[in-house]
């Protein structure tokens, strides 16, 4: 089975320290159940090979770190893609220019908007130039939604704010990140309305997925609308994939969940 993990991280001692010392983020390792140390390329590939994961999607910023991640993609063809996170939406012109340059690389596959980190709401005007250029370039946008793990204000990423984005950018593909819990029922209703809206279970234990959502994933009409991802190492890939494989999905629905939809949306040659 073609398996794609849509959220993996390379972690150094410095980046781990910066992450968990950010205001409100101190509880994250315990919250997600992982206190692992640094994770490099070779150790990440070893876990992927052990679990049968074909491709992992790095999450980085739009800084020089993204260039390094793209170099790693070139060194390991087919094993990795890169998603660029919008850390500071206050300079949208600069962000758009950078995104246009990154989009020329075939391994750059997605943009991430993370309101929990910036505390800028999903539908804030500062994000609109990002949405516009992604719609134009055909780049999916991953948007964190729901109650976040960090001890920050969650209203900035309430799923209701997605409506403005979906209405104002009708051709934009949106992938909700980190499950959108506890608003699964709302998101299912949104997915019934908008065929370009998807949900991912990143940083969320698949064993706790809403049974109604799992049933939704098994239907003929809506199979393929939920994507698997771990957030390795903060939410361990081994645990996430094991729990995902145990869900009561038929073979086609499972294949779409674990990688089929991600391959179609994120890999340019598959579009």
C-alpha positions as CSV (number, residue, x, y, z in Angstrom):
1,X,0.0,0.0,0.0
2,X,1.3,3.5,-0.9
3,X,1.6,5.3,2.4
4,X,2.2,9.1,2.7
5,X,2.8,10.8,6.1
6,X,1.7,14.4,5.5
7,X,3.5,15.8,8.5
8,X,7.0,14.9,9.6
9,X,9.7,17.0,11.3
10,X,13.4,17.1,11.4
11,X,14.3,18.0,14.9
12,X,17.7,19.2,16.3
13,X,18.4,20.0,20.0
14,X,18.2,23.7,19.2
15,X,14.9,23.5,17.3
16,X,13.3,21.3,19.9
17,X,14.4,23.7,22.6
18,X,13.0,26.7,20.7
19,X,9.7,24.8,20.1
20,X,9.0,23.8,23.6
21,X,10.1,27.1,25.2
22,X,7.8,29.2,23.0
23,X,5.1,30.8,25.2
24,X,2.3,28.4,25.6
25,X,4.1,25.5,24.0
26,X,5.8,24.1,27.1
27,X,3.3,21.3,27.6
28,X,3.5,19.9,24.1
29,X,5.8,16.9,24.5
30,X,3.7,15.5,27.4
31,X,0.5,16.5,25.7
32,X,1.4,14.5,22.5
33,X,3.0,11.7,24.4
34,X,6.6,12.1,23.0
35,X,9.7,13.4,24.7
36,X,12.1,12.2,22.0
37,X,15.3,13.9,21.3
38,X,16.7,15.1,17.9
39,X,15.5,13.3,14.8
40,X,17.7,13.4,11.7
41,X,17.2,12.3,8.1
42,X,18.6,8.8,8.5
43,X,16.7,8.0,11.6
44,X,13.5,9.3,10.1
45,X,14.1,7.2,7.0
46,X,14.7,4.1,9.2
47,X,11.3,4.5,10.9
48,X,9.6,5.1,7.5
49,X,11.2,2.0,6.0
50,X,10.3,-0.1,9.1
51,X,6.7,1.0,8.8
52,X,6.4,0.9,5.0
53,X,5.9,4.7,4.6
54,X,6.9,5.7,1.1
55,X,6.9,9.5,1.4
56,X,7.0,12.0,4.3
57,X,6.1,15.6,4.0
58,X,8.5,17.9,5.9
59,X,7.0,20.9,7.7
60,X,9.3,23.9,7.8
61,X,9.1,27.7,7.6
62,X,9.6,29.8,4.5
63,X,13.2,30.7,5.6
64,X,16.5,29.1,4.5
65,X,15.5,26.0,6.4
66,X,13.1,25.2,3.6
67,X,15.9,25.4,1.1
68,X,17.8,22.8,3.2
69,X,14.7,20.6,3.3
70,X,14.4,20.8,-0.5
71,X,18.0,19.7,-0.9
72,X,17.2,16.7,1.2
73,X,14.3,15.9,-1.1
74,X,16.7,16.0,-4.1
75,X,19.1,13.7,-2.2
76,X,16.3,11.1,-1.6
77,X,14.1,11.2,-4.6
78,X,10.5,10.3,-3.9
79,X,10.9,9.9,-0.2
80,X,10.1,13.5,0.9
81,X,8.1,16.5,0.0
82,X,8.1,20.0,1.7
83,X,5.3,22.1,3.2
84,X,6.2,25.7,4.1
85,X,4.6,27.2,7.2
86,X,3.6,30.8,7.4
87,X,5.1,31.9,10.7
88,X,4.5,35.6,10.4
89,X,1.6,36.7,8.2
90,X,2.3,40.4,8.8
91,X,4.5,40.7,5.7
92,X,2.2,39.1,3.1
93,X,4.0,40.7,0.1
94,X,7.3,39.1,1.2
95,X,5.6,35.8,1.8
96,X,4.0,35.7,-1.6
97,X,7.3,36.5,-3.4
98,X,9.0,33.7,-1.4
99,X,6.1,31.2,-2.2
100,X,6.3,31.9,-5.9
101,X,10.0,31.0,-5.8
102,X,9.6,27.9,-3.7
103,X,6.7,26.7,-5.9
104,X,9.2,26.3,-8.8
105,X,10.7,23.3,-7.0
106,X,8.7,20.1,-7.7
107,X,9.0,18.9,-4.1
108,X,7.4,21.9,-2.6
109,X,3.8,20.7,-2.3
110,X,1.8,22.7,0.3
111,X,1.6,25.8,2.4
112,X,0.7,25.7,6.1
113,X,-1.3,28.4,7.9
114,X,-1.0,27.9,11.6
115,X,-3.2,30.4,13.5
116,X,-2.3,28.9,16.9
117,X,1.4,29.9,16.4
118,X,0.8,33.4,15.0
119,X,-2.5,34.0,16.9
120,X,-3.8,35.6,13.6
121,X,-7.2,34.2,12.7
122,X,-7.7,31.9,9.8
123,X,-9.9,34.4,7.9
124,X,-7.7,37.5,8.7
125,X,-7.0,39.7,5.7
126,X,-3.2,39.2,6.2
127,X,-3.7,35.6,5.1
128,X,-5.6,36.5,2.0
129,X,-2.6,37.2,-0.3
130,X,-1.3,33.7,0.7
131,X,-4.6,32.1,-0.2
132,X,-4.8,33.9,-3.4
133,X,-1.3,32.9,-4.7
134,X,-1.9,29.3,-3.6
135,X,-5.2,29.2,-5.5
136,X,-3.4,30.6,-8.5
137,X,-0.5,28.2,-8.4
138,X,-2.6,25.1,-7.5
139,X,-0.9,24.7,-4.1
140,X,-3.0,23.1,-1.3
141,X,-3.1,25.0,2.0
142,X,-3.1,23.2,5.3
143,X,-4.9,25.1,8.0
144,X,-4.8,24.2,11.6
145,X,-8.2,24.1,13.2
146,X,-9.8,23.0,16.4
147,X,-8.6,23.2,20.0
148,X,-4.8,23.3,19.8
149,X,-2.5,21.5,22.2
150,X,-0.4,24.6,23.2
151,X,-1.9,26.8,25.9
152,X,-2.9,29.6,23.5
153,X,-6.2,31.1,22.3
154,X,-8.1,28.6,20.2
155,X,-10.7,31.0,18.8
156,X,-8.3,32.1,16.1
157,X,-8.6,28.7,14.4
158,X,-12.2,27.9,15.0
159,X,-13.5,25.9,12.0
160,X,-16.3,28.3,11.3
161,X,-13.6,30.8,10.1
162,X,-12.9,28.4,7.2
163,X,-16.2,29.3,5.6
164,X,-14.8,32.7,4.6
165,X,-11.8,31.1,3.0
166,X,-13.8,28.5,1.1
167,X,-16.3,31.1,-0.2
168,X,-13.7,33.7,-1.2
169,X,-11.3,31.2,-2.8
170,X,-13.5,28.6,-4.4
171,X,-10.7,26.8,-6.3
172,X,-8.3,26.6,-3.3
173,X,-7.7,23.1,-1.9
174,X,-7.8,23.3,1.9
175,X,-6.6,20.5,4.2
176,X,-7.6,20.9,7.9
177,X,-4.6,20.0,10.0
178,X,-4.6,18.3,13.4
179,X,-8.1,16.9,13.2
180,X,-10.2,20.0,14.0
181,X,-11.3,18.3,17.2
182,X,-13.9,18.7,18.8
183,X,-15.7,20.0,15.7
184,X,-15.7,16.9,13.5
185,X,-19.5,17.0,12.9
186,X,-19.2,20.6,11.7
187,X,-16.3,19.7,9.4
188,X,-18.2,16.7,7.9
189,X,-21.0,19.1,7.0
190,X,-18.5,21.5,5.5
191,X,-17.0,18.7,3.4
192,X,-20.4,17.8,2.1
193,X,-20.7,21.4,0.9
194,X,-17.2,22.0,-0.4
195,X,-15.5,19.2,-2.5
196,X,-12.1,20.9,-2.1
197,X,-12.1,20.6,1.7
198,X,-10.2,17.8,3.4
199,X,-9.3,16.9,7.0
200,X,-6.1,15.3,8.3
201,X,-5.6,13.5,11.6
202,X,-2.1,14.8,12.2
203,X,-1.0,15.1,15.9
204,X,-4.2,13.3,16.8
205,X,-4.5,9.7,18.0
206,X,-6.5,7.7,15.3
207,X,-7.9,5.4,18.0
208,X,-9.9,8.4,19.3
209,X,-11.3,9.5,16.0
210,X,-15.0,10.2,16.1
211,X,-16.9,7.0,15.0
212,X,-19.2,9.2,12.8
213,X,-16.2,10.5,11.0
214,X,-14.8,7.0,10.5
215,X,-18.2,5.9,9.1
216,X,-18.1,9.0,6.8
217,X,-14.7,7.9,5.5
218,X,-16.2,4.5,4.6
219,X,-19.0,5.9,2.5
220,X,-18.9,5.7,-1.3
221,X,-19.3,9.5,-1.6
222,X,-16.8,10.8,1.0
223,X,-14.1,8.2,1.1
224,X,-10.7,9.9,0.5
225,X,-11.7,13.1,2.3
226,X,-9.6,12.4,5.4
227,X,-5.8,12.1,5.2
228,X,-3.4,10.3,7.5
229,X,-0.3,12.0,9.0
230,X,1.6,11.7,12.3
231,X,3.6,14.8,13.3
232,X,6.7,12.6,14.0
233,X,8.4,12.9,16.4
234,X,6.0,15.0,18.5
235,X,3.3,12.5,17.8
236,X,5.2,9.3,17.0
237,X,4.7,7.8,13.6
238,X,4.8,4.3,14.9
239,X,1.8,4.8,17.2
240,X,-0.2,6.9,14.7
241,X,0.1,4.5,11.8
242,X,-0.6,1.4,14.0
243,X,-3.8,3.0,15.2
244,X,-4.7,4.2,11.7
245,X,-4.4,0.7,10.3
246,X,-6.7,-0.7,13.0
247,X,-9.6,1.5,12.0
248,X,-12.6,-0.3,10.6
249,X,-12.2,0.8,7.0
250,X,-12.6,-1.2,3.8
251,X,-9.5,-1.7,1.7
252,X,-10.2,1.1,-0.8
253,X,-11.1,3.6,2.0
254,X,-8.0,2.6,3.9
255,X,-5.7,3.0,0.9
256,X,-7.1,6.5,0.2
257,X,-6.7,7.5,3.9
258,X,-3.1,6.3,4.3
259,X,-1.8,7.8,1.1
260,X,-4.0,7.7,-2.0
261,X,-5.5,11.1,-1.5
262,X,-2.3,12.7,-0.3
263,X,-0.5,11.4,-3.4
264,X,-3.2,12.9,-5.7
265,X,-3.2,16.3,-3.9
266,X,0.4,16.8,-3.1
267,X,2.5,15.1,-5.8
268,X,2.5,17.2,-8.9
269,X,3.1,14.3,-11.3
270,X,0.0,12.7,-9.9
271,X,-2.3,15.7,-10.4
